[in-house]
């Protein structure tokens, strides 16, 4: 199997130091709007990574519902495994 056959061309933009904002959330909002404008499928999909009480990592896809000065908001079932992981260790990665 030659994985180079499925390669995409990522030349539509770049990251330049002069484009950076003081607030990283402002930059995130710019990127999110660009993804929406480009009509990418599921532009609000993101991966949440947690660890269980024994330190084993878990990842799952959730949908971004809001972003603000307090951070990122997504909804989940309060009885889900990820909530148990949050209770054991509130350090998560998006």
DSSP file (Angstrom, degrees, kcal/mol; ACC not computed):
  #  RESIDUE AA STRUCTURE BP1 BP2  ACC     N-H-->O    O-->H-N    N-H-->O    O-->H-N    TCO  KAPPA ALPHA  PHI   PSI    X-CA   Y-CA   Z-CA
    1    1 A X              0   0    0      0, 0.0     2,-0.8     0, 0.0     3,-0.1   0.000 360.0 360.0 360.0 131.1    0.0    0.0    0.0
    2    2 A X    >   -     0   0    0      1,-0.1     3,-1.6     2,-0.0     4,-0.2  -0.875 360.0-172.4-106.7 101.3    1.4    3.4   -1.0
    3    3 A X  G >  S+     0   0    0     -2,-0.8     3,-1.5     1,-0.3    -1,-0.1   0.676  77.0  76.6 -69.2 -16.7    0.0    6.0    1.4
    4    4 A X  G >  S+     0   0    0      1,-0.3     3,-1.2     2,-0.2    -1,-0.3   0.719  80.7  72.0 -66.6 -17.7    1.4    8.8   -0.6
    5    5 A X  G <  S+     0   0    0     -3,-1.6    -1,-0.3     1,-0.2    -2,-0.2   0.740  98.9  46.2 -67.1 -22.2   -1.5    8.3   -3.0
    6    6 A X  G <  S+     0   0    0     -3,-1.5    -1,-0.2    -4,-0.2    -2,-0.2   0.245  83.5 132.1-104.8  12.7   -3.9    9.8   -0.5
    7    7 A X    <   -     0   0    0     -3,-1.2     2,-0.3    -4,-0.1    -3,-0.0  -0.367  45.9-144.3 -65.8 141.3   -1.7   12.8    0.4
    8    8 A X        -     0   0    0     -2,-0.1     2,-0.7     2,-0.0    -1,-0.1  -0.736  15.5-117.5-103.2 155.8   -3.5   16.2    0.4
    9    9 A X        -     0   0    0     -2,-0.3     2,-0.3     1,-0.1     3,-0.2  -0.854  25.5-172.9 -93.7 116.8   -2.0   19.5   -0.7
   10   10 A X        +     0   0    0     -2,-0.7     3,-0.3     1,-0.2    -1,-0.1  -0.373  46.3 116.4-105.7  51.8   -1.9   21.8    2.3
   11   11 A X        +     0   0    0     -2,-0.3    -1,-0.2     1,-0.2     3,-0.1   0.233  39.9  99.7-104.5  14.1   -0.8   25.0    0.6
   12   12 A X  S    S-     0   0    0     -3,-0.2     2,-0.3     1,-0.1    -1,-0.2   0.621  95.9 -16.6 -77.6 -10.3   -3.9   27.1    1.2
   13   13 A X        -     0   0    0     -3,-0.3     2,-0.3     2,-0.0    -1,-0.1  -0.974  57.9-152.9-172.3-179.1   -2.3   29.0    4.1
   14   14 A X        -     0   0    0     -2,-0.3     2,-0.6    -3,-0.1    -3,-0.0  -0.918  27.4-100.9-157.2-179.3    0.4   29.1    6.6
   15   15 A X        -     0   0    0     -2,-0.3     2,-0.4     3,-0.0     3,-0.0  -0.961  36.1-179.5-119.4 115.4    1.3   30.4   10.0
   16   16 A X    >   -     0   0    0     -2,-0.6     3,-2.0     1,-0.1     4,-0.5  -0.907  35.4-124.6-115.3 144.5    3.4   33.5   10.1
   17   17 A X  G >  S+     0   0    0     -2,-0.4     3,-1.4     1,-0.3    -1,-0.1   0.852 110.8  58.4 -53.6 -38.9    4.6   35.1   13.3
   18   18 A X  G 3  S+     0   0    0      1,-0.3    -1,-0.3    -3,-0.0    -3,-0.0   0.659 100.5  58.4 -69.9 -13.9    3.1   38.5   12.3
   19   19 A X  G <  S+     0   0    0     -3,-2.0    -1,-0.3     2,-0.1    -2,-0.2   0.565  82.4 109.5 -88.2  -9.5   -0.3   36.8   12.1
   20   20 A X    <   -     0   0    0     -3,-1.4     2,-0.2    -4,-0.5     4,-0.1  -0.380  58.4-145.7 -71.1 144.3   -0.3   35.6   15.7
   21   21 A X        -     0   0    0      2,-0.1     6,-0.1     1,-0.1    -2,-0.1  -0.678  20.9-119.8-104.1 161.8   -2.6   37.3   18.2
   22   22 A X  S    S+     0   0    0     -2,-0.2     2,-0.6     1,-0.1    -1,-0.1   0.882 105.3  55.6 -65.7 -38.3   -2.0   38.1   21.9
   23   23 A X  S >> S-     0   0    0      1,-0.1     4,-1.3    -3,-0.0     3,-1.0  -0.867  74.2-153.6-100.4 117.3   -4.9   35.9   22.9
   24   24 A X  H 3> S+     0   0    0     -2,-0.6     4,-2.4     1,-0.3    -1,-0.1   0.795  94.8  62.4 -61.3 -27.2   -4.7   32.3   21.5
   25   25 A X  H 3> S+     0   0    0      2,-0.2     4,-2.4     1,-0.2    -1,-0.3   0.853  99.0  55.3 -66.9 -32.6   -8.5   32.0   21.6
   26   26 A X  H <> S+     0   0    0     -3,-1.0     4,-1.7     2,-0.2    -1,-0.2   0.921 109.5  46.4 -62.6 -42.9   -8.7   34.9   19.1
   27   27 A X  H  X S+     0   0    0     -4,-1.3     4,-2.4     2,-0.2    -2,-0.2   0.902 110.3  53.3 -66.3 -41.1   -6.5   32.9   16.7
   28   28 A X  H  X S+     0   0    0     -4,-2.4     4,-2.9     1,-0.2    -2,-0.2   0.930 107.3  51.7 -58.1 -45.0   -8.5   29.8   17.3
   29   29 A X  H  X S+     0   0    0     -4,-2.4     4,-2.3     1,-0.2    -1,-0.2   0.866 108.6  51.3 -62.0 -36.5  -11.7   31.6   16.4
   30   30 A X  H  X S+     0   0    0     -4,-1.7     4,-2.2     2,-0.2    -1,-0.2   0.943 112.6  45.8 -62.7 -47.5  -10.1   32.8   13.1
   31   31 A X  H  X S+     0   0    0     -4,-2.4     4,-2.2     1,-0.2    -2,-0.2   0.896 111.8  51.4 -64.5 -40.4   -9.0   29.2   12.3
   32   32 A X  H  X S+     0   0    0     -4,-2.9     4,-2.4     1,-0.2    -1,-0.2   0.925 110.0  49.2 -62.7 -43.7  -12.5   27.9   13.2
   33   33 A X  H  X S+     0   0    0     -4,-2.3     4,-3.0     1,-0.2    -1,-0.2   0.885 109.4  52.7 -63.7 -37.7  -14.2   30.5   10.9
   34   34 A X  H  X S+     0   0    0     -4,-2.2     4,-1.9     2,-0.2    -1,-0.2   0.900 109.6  49.0 -62.9 -40.1  -11.8   29.5    8.1
   35   35 A X  H  <>S+     0   0    0     -4,-2.2     5,-2.1     2,-0.2    -2,-0.2   0.897 113.1  46.9 -66.0 -40.2  -12.7   25.9    8.5
   36   36 A X  H ><5S+     0   0    0     -4,-2.4     3,-1.6     1,-0.2    -2,-0.2   0.937 112.1  49.9 -65.4 -46.7  -16.4   26.8    8.5
   37   37 A X  H 3<5S+     0   0    0     -4,-3.0    -2,-0.2     1,-0.3    -1,-0.2   0.837 107.7  54.0 -61.4 -33.4  -16.0   29.0    5.4
   38   38 A X  T 3<5S-     0   0    0     -4,-1.9    -1,-0.3    -5,-0.2    -2,-0.2   0.475 110.7-126.8 -78.9  -1.5  -14.1   26.2    3.6
   39   39 A X  T < 5 +     0   0    0     -3,-1.6    -3,-0.2     1,-0.2    -2,-0.1   0.862  42.3 176.9  56.3  40.5  -17.1   24.0    4.3
   40   40 A X    > < -     0   0    0     -5,-2.1     3,-0.7     1,-0.1     2,-0.3  -0.443  39.2 -99.1 -67.8 148.0  -15.0   21.3    5.9
   41   41 A X  T 3  S-     0   0    0      1,-0.2     4,-0.1    -2,-0.1    -1,-0.1  -0.545  98.4  -6.0 -72.2 132.5  -17.0   18.4    7.3
   42   42 A X  T >  S+     0   0    0     -2,-0.3     3,-1.8     1,-0.1    -1,-0.2   0.924  70.2 178.1  51.7  59.3  -17.5   18.7   11.1
   43   43 A X  T <  S+     0   0    0     -3,-0.7    -1,-0.1     1,-0.3    -7,-0.1   0.680  78.7  55.2 -65.9 -15.2  -15.3   21.8   11.7
   44   44 A X  T 3  S+     0   0    0     -9,-0.1    20,-3.0    20,-0.0    -1,-0.3   0.409  80.1 115.7 -97.1   3.0  -16.3   21.7   15.4
   45   45 A X  E <   +A   63   0A   0     -3,-1.8     2,-0.3    18,-0.2    18,-0.2  -0.511  40.3 168.3 -71.5 137.5  -15.2   18.1   15.9
   46   46 A X  E     -A   62   0A   0     16,-2.7    16,-2.8    -2,-0.2     2,-0.5  -0.979  34.1-115.2-147.4 157.8  -12.3   17.8   18.4
   47   47 A X  E     -A   61   0A   0     47,-0.5     2,-0.5    -2,-0.3    14,-0.2  -0.836  21.6-159.8 -98.2 129.0  -10.5   15.0   20.2
   48   48 A X  E     -A   60   0A   0     12,-3.0    12,-1.7    -2,-0.5     2,-0.5  -0.941   8.8-162.7-106.6 126.3  -10.7   15.0   24.0
   49   49 A X  E     +AB  59  93A   0     44,-3.0    44,-2.1    -2,-0.5     2,-0.3  -0.932  16.6 162.1-113.2 132.1   -7.9   13.0   25.7
   50   50 A X  E     -A   58   0A   0      8,-2.7     8,-2.8    -2,-0.5     2,-0.4  -0.804  27.8-132.5-132.3 173.9   -8.2   11.8   29.3
   51   51 A X  E     -A   57   0A   0     38,-0.3     6,-0.2    -2,-0.3    38,-0.2  -0.982  19.4-129.6-128.7 147.7   -6.5    9.2   31.5
   52   52 A X    >   -     0   0    0      4,-2.3     3,-2.2    -2,-0.4    33,-0.0  -0.192  43.6 -83.4 -83.6-176.1   -8.2    6.8   33.8
   53   53 A X  T 3  S+     0   0    0      1,-0.3    -1,-0.1     2,-0.1    32,-0.0   0.683 131.3  51.8 -65.1 -17.0   -7.3    6.2   37.5
   54   54 A X  T 3  S-     0   0    0      2,-0.1    -1,-0.3     0, 0.0    -2,-0.0   0.305 121.6-105.0-100.5   7.6   -4.5    3.8   36.4
   55   55 A X    <   +     0   0    0     -3,-2.2     2,-0.4     1,-0.3    -2,-0.1   0.563  69.7 147.2  84.3   8.6   -3.0    6.3   34.0
   56   56 A X        -     0   0    0      1,-0.1    -4,-2.3    -5,-0.0    -1,-0.3  -0.649  45.8-125.8 -79.4 131.3   -4.2    4.7   30.8
   57   57 A X  E     -A   51   0A   0     -2,-0.4     2,-0.3    -6,-0.2    -6,-0.2  -0.481  26.8-175.2 -80.4 147.5   -5.0    7.2   28.1
   58   58 A X  E     -A   50   0A   0     -8,-2.8    -8,-2.7    -2,-0.2     2,-0.4  -0.995   3.1-168.8-137.7 142.4   -8.3    7.4   26.3
   59   59 A X  E     +A   49   0A   0     -2,-0.3     2,-0.3   -10,-0.2   -10,-0.2  -0.970   9.6 168.3-129.8 147.9   -9.4    9.6   23.4
   60   60 A X  E     -A   48   0A   0    -12,-1.7   -12,-3.0    -2,-0.4     2,-0.4  -0.981  34.5-109.2-152.2 159.4  -12.8   10.3   21.9
   61   61 A X  E     +A   47   0A   0     -2,-0.3     2,-0.3   -14,-0.2   -14,-0.2  -0.776  38.6 169.9 -93.3 131.7  -14.4   12.7   19.5
   62   62 A X  E     -A   46   0A   0    -16,-2.8   -16,-2.7    -2,-0.4     2,-0.5  -0.863  32.2-112.2-130.5 167.7  -16.7   15.4   20.8
   63   63 A X  E     -A   45   0A   0     12,-0.3    12,-0.5    -2,-0.3     2,-0.3  -0.897  25.9-122.3-107.7 130.9  -18.3   18.5   19.2
   64   64 A X  E     +C   74   0B   0    -20,-3.0    10,-0.2    -2,-0.5     3,-0.1  -0.516  29.4 177.2 -66.7 128.9  -17.3   22.0   20.3
   65   65 A X  E     -     0   0B   0      8,-3.5     2,-0.3     1,-0.4     9,-0.2   0.676  63.2  -8.3-106.8 -26.1  -20.4   23.9   21.4
   66   66 A X  E     -C   73   0B   0      7,-1.3     7,-2.9     2,-0.0    -1,-0.4  -0.977  51.7-157.1-164.6 157.5  -18.9   27.2   22.5
   67   67 A X  E     +C   72   0B   0     -2,-0.3     2,-0.2     5,-0.2     5,-0.2  -0.985  30.0 137.4-142.8 134.4  -15.6   28.9   23.1
   68   68 A X  E >   -C   71   0B   0      3,-2.3     3,-2.0    -2,-0.3    -2,-0.0  -0.841  68.5 -61.7-156.5-169.0  -14.9   31.9   25.3
   69   69 A X  T 3  S+     0   0    0      1,-0.3     3,-0.1    -2,-0.2   -44,-0.0   0.763 129.2  56.4 -60.3 -25.1  -12.6   33.4   27.8
   70   70 A X  T 3  S-     0   0    0      1,-0.3     2,-0.3     3,-0.0    -1,-0.3   0.543 117.1-110.3 -84.1  -6.6  -13.3   30.5   30.1
   71   71 A X  E <   -C   68   0B   0     -3,-2.0    -3,-2.3     2,-0.0     2,-0.3  -0.837  56.1 -17.3 119.1-155.1  -12.2   28.0   27.5
   72   72 A X  E     -C   67   0B   0     -2,-0.3     2,-0.5    -5,-0.2    -5,-0.2  -0.712  51.8-153.5 -98.9 142.1  -13.9   25.4   25.3
   73   73 A X  E     +C   66   0B   0     -7,-2.9    -8,-3.5    -2,-0.3    -7,-1.3  -0.958  21.1 159.3-119.1 130.4  -17.3   24.0   25.9
   74   74 A X  E     -C   64   0B   0     -2,-0.5     2,-0.3   -10,-0.2   -10,-0.1  -0.971  31.4-125.8-140.5 156.8  -18.6   20.5   24.9
   75   75 A X        +     0   0    0    -12,-0.5     2,-0.3    -2,-0.3   -12,-0.3  -0.740  30.0 169.7-103.3 150.7  -21.5   18.5   26.2
   76   76 A X        -     0   0    0     -2,-0.3     2,-0.4   -14,-0.1   -14,-0.0  -0.976  42.8 -88.6-151.8 163.4  -21.3   14.9   27.4
   77   77 A X    >   -     0   0    0     -2,-0.3     3,-2.2     1,-0.1     6,-0.3  -0.632  33.5-139.2 -73.5 126.0  -23.4   12.3   29.1
   78   78 A X  T 3  S+     0   0    0     -2,-0.4    -1,-0.1     1,-0.3    -3,-0.0   0.656 102.6  54.2 -66.0 -13.5  -22.8   12.7   32.9
   79   79 A X  T 3  S+     0   0    0      4,-0.1    -1,-0.3     5,-0.0    -2,-0.0   0.294  86.7 117.3 -98.3   9.3  -22.7    8.9   33.2
   80   80 A X  S <> S-     0   0    0     -3,-2.2     4,-1.4     1,-0.1     3,-0.4  -0.284  77.4-114.3 -78.5 162.5  -20.0    8.5   30.6
   81   81 A X  H  > S+     0   0    0      1,-0.2     4,-2.1     2,-0.2     5,-0.2   0.854 114.5  60.7 -61.3 -36.4  -16.5    7.0   31.1
   82   82 A X  H  > S+     0   0    0      1,-0.2     4,-2.5     2,-0.2    -1,-0.2   0.863 100.7  54.1 -64.1 -33.4  -14.9   10.4   30.3
   83   83 A X  H  > S+     0   0    0     -3,-0.4     4,-2.2    -6,-0.3    -1,-0.2   0.906 107.1  50.9 -65.8 -40.1  -16.8   12.0   33.2
   84   84 A X  H  X S+     0   0    0     -4,-1.4     4,-1.8     1,-0.2    -2,-0.2   0.905 110.4  49.7 -61.1 -40.2  -15.3    9.4   35.6
   85   85 A X  H  X S+     0   0    0     -4,-2.1     4,-2.9     2,-0.2    -2,-0.2   0.909 108.1  53.2 -64.3 -41.3  -11.9   10.2   34.1
   86   86 A X  H  < S+     0   0    0     -4,-2.5    -2,-0.2     1,-0.2    -1,-0.2   0.894 108.3  50.9 -59.5 -39.6  -12.5   14.0   34.7
   87   87 A X  H  < S+     0   0    0     -4,-2.2     3,-0.2     1,-0.2    -1,-0.2   0.871 114.4  43.0 -67.6 -36.2  -13.4   13.2   38.4
   88   88 A X  H  < S+     0   0    0     -4,-1.8     2,-0.3     1,-0.3    -2,-0.2   0.866 136.8   6.1 -74.4 -37.4  -10.2   11.2   38.8
   89   89 A X     <  -     0   0    0     -4,-2.9    -1,-0.3   -38,-0.2   -38,-0.3  -0.854  58.1-164.5-153.7 107.8   -8.0   13.7   36.9
   90   90 A X        +     0   0    0     -2,-0.3     2,-0.8    -3,-0.2    -4,-0.1   0.512  63.2 104.9 -75.6  -4.2   -9.2   17.1   35.7
   91   91 A X        +     0   0    0     -5,-0.1     2,-0.3   -40,-0.1   -40,-0.2  -0.698  48.9 162.4 -80.4 112.8   -6.2   17.5   33.4
   92   92 A X        -     0   0    0     -2,-0.8     2,-0.4   -42,-0.1   -42,-0.2  -0.809  29.7-135.9-125.4 168.1   -7.4   16.8   29.9
   93   93 A X  B      B   49   0A   0    -44,-2.1   -44,-3.0    -2,-0.3    -2,-0.0  -0.981 360.0 360.0-127.1 139.1   -6.2   17.6   26.4
   94   94 A X              0   0    0     -2,-0.4   -47,-0.5   -46,-0.2    -1,-0.1   0.342 360.0 360.0-110.5 360.0   -8.1   18.9   23.4
